[in-house]
């Protein structure tokens, strides 16, 4: 026995940094909760028997029945059990042990409401319970992931990565060959002329920021997804490492013959290399595409899943006689069948992700995925779906008709059609799959105005399971904790298979303190008063002028109600939560005033007030930037301005 207050035995102390990190996190949190010492020790036999906590893999505990999983690298499972010596937390991999540590802390009352130190709640305890634990847990879904989006700083991303395993998330995606596009949206801050600190980033600087995020992911054993769009541009010889820029440089004429022929021309699609397809019937085009992927895989062995996406556009596929012999999805699988085995030779652990999206919404008709390509994952990306209804709602729209001709595809905005396309793909899918969904991208900006994300998400997650999908990657900003982080937290808990019963109330209690019911009632009433637009209808047109005026008046009454409740905050966490809610109320009143003016006097009356909403977001961004993506908000308000000023109302949902 070691003469210390508490001992944490870490069986990966010497050679497993993730296991060691799990032990250090347990030590840190328990120390803050009790004020006592929790020392992490290596697994020397004389010490291990006297440790109050033992962390390790299933194989480290011969008397413990392991949880069988299909793939120990990708799947998560752990056992938390009381023994005569203390508590054992054993996992199928080191990441699972870290998840088990956070679950133990949750059992003690700990919560992580949002990223950053002020979102952490560690309750004071006079003693640490060691008895009564007997939990066997396996994640409900393999894929519990988030993809970089919006404007991001290094601090935003590191805080978010720190938060992810605390709520059960296990994977993160950095888009493009480097994520400079997203870094530059923050550091350049071009859409906010009131932001004082702006700078440019080189590709090397952007890659260095990526590396710091990757290091934080690896420290926690989180899975790394990379790239996605851009391969077509690289194959054609364009120096496009990140984003969707229009091309301004010299044109690589030697590659023109490899571009998709559309309406008799081979050219850039709308002057965008990233949005230009290849002539996939040409072996040279496929080889150039694969060469770019293979080079990247050799240079980035840290990648767990490499996304192989085609262009980010629609109805731009090649119409030449040879390409017309197969559908776009057939050519996609042809490419994957050639690429996947070559990637396995470079990195046997690397997985390849392909997707149902835009030009490949409809499944193949002739080509099948080679069954030997077990390193391939299918991704379903319903970017045009409806967020008023759960994905599997049988009353959300009508079934689609016959497969359309090449380059005449219309992406369905109703969920019946989206599910129909997914089900059509299912006979061609590999065993592994997930949904790439967009709740926290565009819909998040209208949560409480036109959507109820926290209410929608449980149904969506249930539908993912019913449709046989292996999880979710959230394509959206990492700053979606305004006015509250509950929708994303609920998503994470549901993907992990944990019950969310009572958790929303607990979230509010910890966030808002003594007067939490005032905050909960305000948010519930915001949801009740929201617009419910039909498919293709702008949300402000889905309410009457009288409703908008009533909402404005009600929001005015809430100013003093929230201010009085906010005055009861007793710590930084509560003060921050109330500040966000007050900020949101101010924004909501301004936005509903725009809607009221639009109903009274059209765009001429509404647009000057909308300029005031934009100015409010710009002026107050420093107050809320950790929690709310001002870039995405300003981009939406610009879109709202365009639609309100258009003589035709209702071209798209939201």
N, C-alpha and C positions, 0 to 999 in steps of 0.2 A: 504493500500500500504506500501511496505517496502522501506526504503530509501537506495537502493543499485543501482549499475549501471544496472545490469541485474539479473533477478531472474529465476531459473529453478525449477518449481514445480514437484516433484517426488511423484507420488501417491503410490509408493512402498517403501518409504523412511525408514519405520520402520522395515518391515518384509520381504522385497524382495531384497536380495543382488544383483541379476542380474539387476533389475530395477535401483537400486541405482548406480551400476557400469555404466549403460548407462548414467545416469545423470552426473556422475563424468567425463565420457569421453567427453560428450558434453561440459561441463564446461572447461575441460582442453584444448580441441582443439580450442574452440571459444576464450578462453583467450589468447592462443598463436597467433591466427590470428589477434586479435584486440589490445592486450595489456590492455584490460579492465577486470573488475571483473564479473564473472558469478557465483552466489551463488546458491547452491542447498538447497532447503528448503522442509520441510515436508508438507503434504497436508492439512494444517489447512485452513478452509474455507476462512478466511479473507485474507490469503496470496495467495491462488490459483487464485482468480480472478485478482490479480495484477501481475501474473507471465508472463514473455515474452515467456516462453516455458512450456508446460504441458506434462508430460510423464505418461502413464498409459496403462492399458488394455482396451479393447473395453467396458467392463462393467462399467468402471469408467466414461464414457462419455455418458450419456443417450441420448443426442441429436445427437450422431454420429452413422451412419449406419454401423454396423460391417460387416466384410467380412466372410461369412460362409466357414468353412473348415471341411474336414472329421474328423480330429483328432487334436485338439488344442495343444496337447503335441508334436506332430511330424511335423505338418505343420506350415509354416510361412506366415504371412500376416500382413500388417500394413497400416494405413492411416496417411498421413501427410497433415495437413490442416491449412490454415491461418484462424484465428478468430479475432474478434475485440481486444482481449487481446494480441494475438501473434500467436505462432505456436503450434498446438497440434500434438503429435506423439503418436498414440495409436496402440497397437498390439494385436494379438490373444494370445500371450504369451510374457513373458518378453524378451526372446531371440529376438523375432520379433521387440520389441521396440528398442533394441540395434542395430539391422540391420537398423531400420528406422533412428536412430541417424546418423549412418555412411552414409546412403543415403542422408540425409540432408546436411551433410558435403561435400559429393561429389557434390551436387548441388551448393555448394559454391566454388567448385574448388579443394577440397582436394583429394589427391590420396595416395595410399599405394603401392609402386612399388615392394617392397620386404620386408621380415621381418626385424625388427630392426629399431632403431630410424632414421638411415640415409636413410631408404626407405620411410619415411613419408614426404609428401609435404602438408603443410598447408599455403595457400597463405595469404599474409597480406591483411587486409581489414580495411577500415576506419569505416565501419558500418556493422551491421548484418541485412540482409533482413528478414522481418517477414511477408510480404504480398505476395500474388500471388501464394501460394502453395496449390495445391488440387490434391493429388496423392493417388490413391488406388493401392496397390501392393500386389500380391500373388506370391510366388515363382513358377517358371515354373516346378520345380521338388521338391518333398519332400526330397529326399536324395541328399545332396551336401557334400560329405564326402571325407576324406583322411585317408589312413591306414599307420601306421608306417612301414618304410622299410629303408634298408641301415644302415649306421653307424650314430648314433645320440648321441649328448651330451644333457645335460639338457638345456643349453642355446639355442641350436638349436631348441629344441621342444617348449620351452616357447615362444621364439620369433615367431615361426610358429603359435602356438595357438593364440597368440595376433593378428596375421595378418589375421587369418581365417575369423572372422565375418566382418572385414573391407572390404572384397571382396565378402561377401555373403555366405561363406561356413558355414555349421551348425553342422557337426558331425566329430568325429575322432575315429579311432580304434587303440587300443593297442593289439598287437598280443600275443598269448600264455598266460599262467596263470600269468606270469609276462614277461615283455619285455626285460629281461636281455640279450637275444641273441643280440639284436640291440644296447643296451647300451654298451655291451662288445666289439662290433666291433669298437666303437669309443674309449672307455677308454683303451682298450687293444692295439689297433692300430697295430695289428700283421702284416698287409700287407705292412706297411710302415716302413722299418728299419731306416729311417732318422728322424722319429718323436721322439722328445726327452722325451715327457711326457707320460708314460704308467703306468697303474695300473690295478689290478684285482678288480672285483666286486663280492661280495657274492649275493646270492638270496635276502637276506634281504635288501641289499643296492639297488639292482635293483628294488625291490618292493617299496622302499622309493622314488626312482626317478619316478616310475609310479604314486605314490600318488601326487607328486608335479605337474605333468602334469594334473592329474585328477582335482586337486584343481583349476588350471587355466581354465580348460574346464568348470567346474561348476560355476566359477565366471562369466562366460559369457553365461551360460545357454546352452552350446553346448552339443549335445547328445554324449554319450559314448558307443562305441562298444568294445567288448572284446573277447579275446581268439582265436577261430578258430581251428587250428590244435592242436593235443596233447591229445585229450580225449581218443583215443584208447590206447595210451601208459599208461596213468594213470589207465585205466580200467584193464590193464594187470599187474599192480603193479610196473611199472617202475617209478623211481623218475626223471621224465623229466618235468621240469616246463617251460622250454624255449628252443626253437631252435630245430635243427635237428642233434644232436650228434650221432655218432656211439656208441653203448653200450659197455662199458668196465667193468661194475660191475658184481655182482652176478646175475645169471639168475633166475627169479621167476618161478621155474619149476611147481609150483602149478597152474599156469595160462596157461601153454602150450596148454591145451586142448581147450582154448578159442580163440587161434590164428587161423587165416584163414589157411585152408589147401590148399596149392598150389603145384601141381605136386606131390601129395601124402605126403607132409611134412607139419607139423605145426612148424613154426620157425619164427624168426625175418626176416623181408624183408630187405635184404642187410644190416643186422646188425643194423637196425634203428628202435627203438620203435615207433617213430612218423610216420614212413612210413609203419607200419604193420597194416593190417586190422584184424577185429574180425570175428569169426564164428557167424554171426548175427542170424542164425536160432536157436541158443541156447538161451533160456530165460535168463540163467545166464549171458551170455556175454552182452546182452542188459541191464540187470539190473546193472551190474558192470559199464557199460558206463554211464547209467543214474545216478547212485549214485555219480559218480565223478562230473557230471554237477550240480546235485541238491545241493551237498555240496558247490560247488563254488557259486551258486546263493544265498545260505543262507549267505555266508561270504562276498558277494559283492553286497549289495543292491543298491549301487550307479550306477550299470550297467543299461543302457537303452536297449541295444541289445546284447544278448549273442549268439555268432556264434558257431553253432554245425556242425563242419566239420569232415569228416572222415580222413583217412590217406592222406598224401601228396605224394602219389605215384600212379602208374597206372598198371593195369593188375596184381593186387596182391590180388584179391578178393577170397573168399572162394569157393572151388570147391567140397566141401563135398556133398553127395546126398541130404541132406535137404536144404542146401543153394542154390543148383542148381535148386530148384523148382521155385525160383523167381529171378528176375534181381537184380543187386546191387541197383538200384533206388527204387525198390519195398521194399527191406529190409530197405533202408534209410527212406522211408515214414512210414514203420511199426514202426521204432524206434521213429520217430518224433510224431506219433499219440499217442504213449505211454508216451512220455516225455512232450509234450507241456502242457497238462492239469495239470500235477504235478508242472511244473514251475509256472503256473498261480496261484496255491495255495500259493506258496512261495512269489511271487511278482506279483500282478495283472498288474502292469505297464510294466513288462519285456517283450520284444519281443525276438523271437527266429529266427535266420537266418540260412537257409540251402542253399546249392548251387549245381548248375550244373557245374561239374568240373571233369576231369579225369575219374574215374570209373563211375560217374553218368552223363556223357555227354548225354547218351541216356535215355529217360524218362521211367517211370514205365510202366508196361503192365497190372497189376492186382490191385495194391493198390492205393487208392486215399487218399489225405489229408482230414482228418475229417473236415467238414465245421465249426464245433464248435471251431476249433483251429484258432481263429482270431488273435492270437498273433504271427503268423508265417509269416516270410518274405522270399521271394525267391531271391537268388542271382545268377547271371549268370557271370561266370568267364572264358572268352575266352582267356586263357593264351597263346595259340599257334596261335592266329589270325595274319592276315597281317596288318601292319601299313603303307604300301604304299598306301592302298586304304581305303576309309571309310567303316565302318562295313557293311553297307547295299548295297555296290556296287554289282550289279547283274552280273558284268563281272569278278569279282575276284574269279575265280575258278569254279568248277563244283559241282553239287549236289552229296551227298554221296549215296552209294548204300544201300543194306539191312543192318539191325542191325547186327553187328558182334557177333560171339560167345563170351562167357565169357572169359575174360583175353586175348582178341585179338583186343582190341579197339585201333584205331589210331586217335589221336587228329588232327583235320584238321588245316592246316596252311593257308588255303584260306578262305575268308569270306563268300562265298556262303554256304559252309558246316557248318560253325559256326552258321550262322543265321538259317539254316535248323534245327539244333539241338535245338536252342532256341524256334523256332516255334513249334517243336514237343513237347516241355515241356509245352507250354502255356495252353493246356486243363487241366493240373494238377497243375497249379500255384495258390497260394493264391492271394488275391487282391493286396497285397503290394509286390513290387519287386524293385531291382536296379541292375545295371551292376557293376561288379568289374573289372575295366579295368586297363591296365598296361602301358599307355603312358609314365609315368614318372619313370618307372623302367628300363627295358632294352632299349626301343626305345630312351629314352631321351639321352642316352650316344652317340647316332649316329644322333641326331638332327643336321641338316645342313650338314651332311656327307651322310646319306642315307635316311633321313626322313625330312618331313616338318610338324612338329607337330602343329604349329599355323595354318597352312592351312588345316590340316586334322581334327582338333577337331570340328569345326562347323558342318561338315558333320556327324561326329560320334554322336554328341549331338542330331542333328535332327533325326538320325536313332534310337537312344534310344527312343525318343518320338514316332516315327512311329511304333516301335515294342511294344509299350505299357509299356515300363519300367519306373519305378518311379524315376529314377535318376542314379547317379554315385558315386561310391567310388573309388578314385584314389589310386591304389596300386603302390606306388613309393616313392622315397626319398623325404624328406622335404627340401632338399637342391638342388633345380632344377632351380636356378635363374642365371645360367651361360650358355651362355653369357648374357642372358636376362631372366626376369621372365614373359615375355608376354605370352608364351603358357599356363602356369598354370593360370595366371590372366584371360586370355580369357576364359578358361574352367569354372572358377568360375562365371564370369559374365554371360555366356550363360546358365549355370545351374540355375541361379537366374532369368533368363528371361529378362535380360537387354541387350540392343543393344550394340554391340561393334563397331558400325560405328564410325570411327574417333578416336577410343580409342588407336589403335596401334600408330598412329602419336602423340597423346597426351602423351602416355607412353614415346616415344622416346624424345619428346621435354623436358619433365621433367627430364628424366634420363641423357640426354647428353647435354642439354643446347643449346647454340648458334649454334653449328655445328651438331645438331642432324641428319640432313639429310645425313651427311657423314656416321654416324653409321647405319642409316636405309639402305642406299645404299649398305654398306658392307654386312650386313646380308642378304639382298635380293639377292646379287650376290652369296653369299655362298650357298643359297638355290638353285639358278639356276644351280650352278656347281655341285650339289650333285650327287652321284650315285643313280640309280634307279634299284636295283637288282630284278631279277625275284624270284619267290617263290623258296626257297631252295638254293639261290645263295649268296655267300659271296659278300659283297658290293664292295670290292676292285677288284673283278673279273668282275664287271659290268661296269667298265670304261676301256678305253685303256691306254696303257703306255703314249701315247701322251697327252691324257686328264689329266692324273695325273701330268705330267711335266708342262703342261700349268697352272694347279691350283697352283703348287708350285711357278712358276714364278709370277703369279698374286698376291699371298699372300706376296711374297717378296716386290712387289711394294706398298702393303698396309701398310707396317711397318711405313714408313715415313708419309703416309697419315693420319693414325690413330694417330700417335704421335703428329703431328701438330694440329689436331683437339682437341686432349685431352688437349693440353696446354691452351685451351680457357675455361676450367672448372673453375667455380667461387665459388663452394661450395662443401661440403663433398659428397653430393649425386652425383653430376656430376663427381667428381674425382673418386668416387668408381665405377660408371658405366663405365667410360672410362678404368679404370684399369682392370676391368673384360673383356672388349672387347679386349684390348691389349693382355691380358693373353690368351684369346681364339684364337686370331690370331696366337700367338706363337705356341700354341698346334696344331692348324690346319695345319700350315706349316710343323711341325715335322711329323704329321700323314700322310699327303699327300706325304711327302718324302719317307715314308715307302712303300706306294703304288707304287710310281714311281720305287723304287728299286726292289720291288717284280716283277713288269712287266719286268724289265731289267735283273734281275739275279735270280729270285725265292727266296725261303726262305733263302738261304745262304747269299744273299745280303740284304734282308729285315729285318731279325731278329736282327742283331746288331743295326740297326736304331730304331727298336721297343723298344729295351732296353733303348735307349735314351729318348723315349717318356715316358716310365715308370719312369725313373729317374727324368724327368721334373715334372711329377705329384707329385712325392714324395717330391721333393725339394721345390716346390712352394705351397704345400698344405696349409701352414699357411696363405698365402696371400688370399686364396679364399675359405677356408673351410666353411664359413657361407653361401656360394652361390652354392657350387659344392661338390658333394659327391665323395671324392677321393677314398673311398673304392670301390664303384661301378665302377668307372672308371678303377681302377687298376684290378679289377676282369674281366672287359671286355677285357682289354689289354692282360691279361693272356690267356683268351679264344681265342683272335685273334692270339696270339703266337702259341697256340696249333693247330689252324686251318691252319695257314700259314705253319707250319712245317709238316702238314699231307700230305701224298701223294695224298689223295682224297680231292678235293676242292668242297665246296658248300653243306655241309651236313645240314645246317640250315640257315635261313635268318639272315642277319646282320653279 
